[in-house]
């Protein structure tokens, strides 16, 4: 099963009604949620910490409100990303298993693009005492999907199939704000606090950053991840990193997580006067053509399978 944002977003929240959404937005979900995870999903999440002191609550509200204000001004967004996936079961215990990099693009209110352009995989030392490596696999393609506001188009390279998953009418043309992780675009302070137990956890050594730790309040979200950390950059007050802890994460016994960093963030840029009428940026979100030799499969919104509660991965701090 292919994994892939956003989502941020990203990202990319109109996707919440499909299993594609939770698996493809930011590469955060495992392919298989075992029986323990499914049982866990039936339990009502409990507050992970007690009531916040009034001064902490006030400080948190100020951060969320300013973040909401900054997010509300975004009409166009693009960035590069890196993704580190830690999987001690099928990979090394002391470092990440895969490193991916690619591009994320967004146009308000409902268009998004997520593409992995390069993937490297852990390769153990050839001999004792040697160095491990990260290598690319021949002819490997990472996740690539586009949302045009009406449908989500997934490029399934393994099966040479372009999958179009229609969005239900009530979600078409709406902002990408209510998906699996409403942290990248359209952040709403009230909705975040309704959906998560949130507190500020900025390390003392972190300069120019605000760290938020969010635990899901719903069984559905709790079945996908244990908690999320968001690192907000003081310069633009937008996420610079998203860190998602696996639903069974344990720092000693199961340190499975995914870390994403968002670099070269570009917001509401102005095209040259002679190019702006061409709307070159928004053309990327148009319905893609089926590659030569591929087949196309259209999945109507009323034929989507129910969410499979695949479990997300997440991350601690960014690798140093």
N, C-alpha and C positions, 0 to 999 in steps of 0.2 A: 504494500500500500504506500503510495507516495505521500511524503510529508511536505509542508511548505509554510505566518503576517500576518497583517497585519496588523497587529495589528494590530502595530501598531497600531499595528498596526499595526501593523499594523495594523494590526492596524485595522483595520479594514472591515468594518463592522457590519455592513449589510449582509455579510456572509454567515451570520450567526444561525440562520435557519437551516444550514446544511452541514453535514459532517465534513464537507470540503472546507468549510470555514475554519473549524477548529484545527484541522490538520494542516491547512495550507497557509494561513495568514503569516505566521512568522516562524515556521519550522519547529513548533514547540511541542508537538504531541506525538507520543509513542504510537507505533502501529497496532499494538495489542494491549488492551487493558485486561489483565488477568482477573480471576474470580475474586481475589481479595479486594481489588479496586472496585469492582462492581458492587461488592457488599458494602464497602466503605461509602459508596455514593448514596446508600439508603439512609445513612445516619445524618441527622441534622447537624450542621457545623456549629461548633461552640466558640464563643469569644476566646481568642488566644491570649488576651491580656485584659487586665481590669480597666475600669474607667480612667480616661486620661485626666491629668491635672488640668484645671481651668486654663492656666497659662499655656500649656501644651496644645490644648484644643484650639485656643485662639490663634496660636502660631500656625497650626495646621490649616485652619480655615483661611488664613491670609495667603498661604502658599497655594492652596487649591483655587482660591478666587483669582489670584493673579495669573495662575496657569490657565484657568478658563478664559480670562480676558485675552491672553496671548494667543490661545488656540482659536478664538473666535475671529481673529483677523486673517487667518490663513485662507487664501483662495487657491494658491498653487504651491506645491511642495515637491522637492526632490532631494534625494540624498543617496550616498553610498552606505552600505552596511557590511559589517563583519558578523559572523555567527559562529560561536564556539559551542559544540555539543559534547557534553560530558556524559559518558555511558560506561560505568565501571563493570557492568555485566558483560557487554560485548566489546568493550574496549579497555584501554589501560585505566588503572585505578587512580594514578597520580597526575593525570593530565587529560586534555580533551581528546576525543576520538576523531572528530572531523572539524575542519575549518572551512567555512564557505564565505564567499563575498559576492555582492551583487548590487542591485539598484532597486529603490522604492520610489514610486511617483504617485502623486495624488492631485486631483482637481476637485474642488468643492462643487456640489455637495456629496457626490456619490460615485466618483470614478477613482480607480486605483490600479496600480501595476506593481507586481512583485516578481523579480527575476534573479535567480541564482546564476551567476555567470562563471563561477569557478568553484570547484570543490577539491579539497585535499584530505586524504585519509591517513590516519596513523599507521606507520609501518615499524614494527619492533626492530631492535638492533639485530643485525645479521649474526653477530657473535657476542658473547658475554663481554661487557665493558664497552661495547660499541655505542654509537649514537643512534637514536631513533630518528625517523624521517617522516615527513608528510608528503604524500605523492598523489598525483592526479591519476585517475583511471581512464584508459582510452575510451573515447566515444561516450563519455558519461555526460548527461545533461541534468542540471539541477531543476528545481521547481520553477515554473513560469506560469503565471496566470494574470488575466486582465479582467477588471470589472468595468462595464460601460454604463452601469446604473440600471440596466434591464436584466442582464445575465452575467454570470461568471464564466469565463472561458479558460479552461485548463489545457495546457499542452502536455499530453501524455506521450513522451518520447519512446518509452519502452514498448508501447503498443501502437505507436504511430496513429494516435487518435486525438482529435480536437474535441473536447467535451464542453458542451454549452449547458450550463445549469441555470435554468430560468429562476429569477427571483419572484416571489409572490407579489401581486399587485400592490399590496399595502406597504411594501418596502421599496418599491421602485421610485427613483427620483428623490430619495431621502438621504440625509446626511449619514456618513459612515461614523456613527458614534456609539451604537449599542451592541457591538459585537462581542466576541469572546473576551477581548481585553480593550476596553475603551480608553486607552492611554495615549495614543499618538495624535489623534485628531479630534477636534470637537469635545475636548475634555470638559465635563460638567461637574462642578464641585458637588452639587446635591446628589446626582446620580451615582457618583463614585462612592460617596459616604453611605448611600442606601445599599449598595451592592457589596461593599467591602468594609472590614474593620481596618482603619488606616492610622498609622502613626509616623512621626518623623524619626528617622534613624541615621541622620547624617553623621558620619565619623568625624572626629575632631580634626583629623589630618586632611579632610576633604576641603579644598578651597574652591569657591565659586560654584558650588553644587548644593542641591537639596536632594536628600535621599528619602524616599517614601517607601514604607513597607505595607503591603495590602494583603489581607487574608480574605478569601471569599466567604460570603454569608449564605450563599445558596448551595444546595446539594449538587446542582448541575455544575456550577463552577468548581466546587470542591472535588468533584470527580475528575477534573482535568488538571489541577495543579494545587500544590499545597499553599504557596504564597507567591507574590510577585514583588520585586523591588524595581522601582523606577528612579532613575537618576536624572534630575532636571538641571539643565545648564543655566546658570545665572544670567548669561549674556542674552539669550533669546527666550528664556523661560520655557523651553521645550525639552522633551526627553532626549538625552544624549546616549542613554543605555536603558535596556529593558532586560530584566533578569528573572527567570521563571524557574521555580523549584518544582521538581517532580512531586507528584502526589504522595509518594512514599519516601520522599527525601529524608535522609539522616546523614549528618555530617561525617559520621564514622562508618556506618554500615551500608548506606546507599546514597552516595553524594551525586546523584544524577540530576543534571540541570542543563539549561541552555542560556547562553549569554549573547545578547545582541548589542552592538554599538552602532550608532547612526552618525556618520561623518559627512562633512561637506554639505551640511544642511543649507538648502537654498529656498527662500520663501518669497513669493510674490514678486519675482524678478520682472523686469520690463524688457520685452523683446525690442530689437531695433525697429524703428518706425516702418521700414520697408518689409519686414518679415511678420510683424504682428498680425496684419490682416489674414495671413496664411494659417494662423492658429496651429502652428507646427506641434506645439506641446500637446494640445488636446487631441490631435489626430491619433496619438498613440493609444488612446482609450477606445477607438472605434472598433466595431466588430472585426476581428481578425479573419483573414482568409485561411481556408484549410490548406496546409502545405501539400505540395504535389505528392501523390502516392499515399496520402493519409486518408482516413475516413473520419467523418464527423458524426458525433452522437449528441442528440438534443435530449436533455432530461427535463421534462416539464416540472414546474414547481410542486405540483400536487402528486408527483411520483417520487419525490425525494425519500430515501430511507430515513428512519429516525436516527438521531445522533447515537453513535456507538460508544460514547463516553471514553474515547481514547484519552490516555493520560498525557498531560503536557510535561515538558521538561522545563527547567529553568536554571537560573544561574545565581551565583553569589557575586562577588565583586569582579570587575573586569580583570582579565589576566594582566599581570605586570611583567 
